[in-house]
Amino acid sequence: MVFLKNDQEKSRYAFVASKKNFKKSVDRNRAKRLLREAVRLRLNLLDDLKYDMIFIAKKSILNKKIYDILSQLDTVLGKLKNND
């Protein structure tokens, strides 16, 4: 995850799954879907932060369940909130 403070009213998001890491488009789409769903479930926490965020998928995401991704996202969000 890459993030940068912005001066917008809300946070903005981008999701990246490169062809280098995921040869099949099915895998790239699944990785981005998992990331989007995690962000959707934590949207109320993310919009308060006012950051531009880029979520970069790694190969290991295909073996994870949504609750694993959510717990990692919660950890990162906790660190971001402490920095503000």
Number of C-alpha atoms within 10 A of each C-alpha: 12 10 15 11 12 14 9 10 11 14 20 16 14 14 16 16 21 15 11 8 13 17 11 10 12 9 17 20 14 14 25 19 13 19 23 16 14 20 18 12 11 15 12 10 16 21 13 12 17 18 21 18 18 15 17 15 20 14 14 9 17 14 8 11 10 12 10 13 17 18 12 12 17 15 11 12 16 12 11 14 12 7 7 7
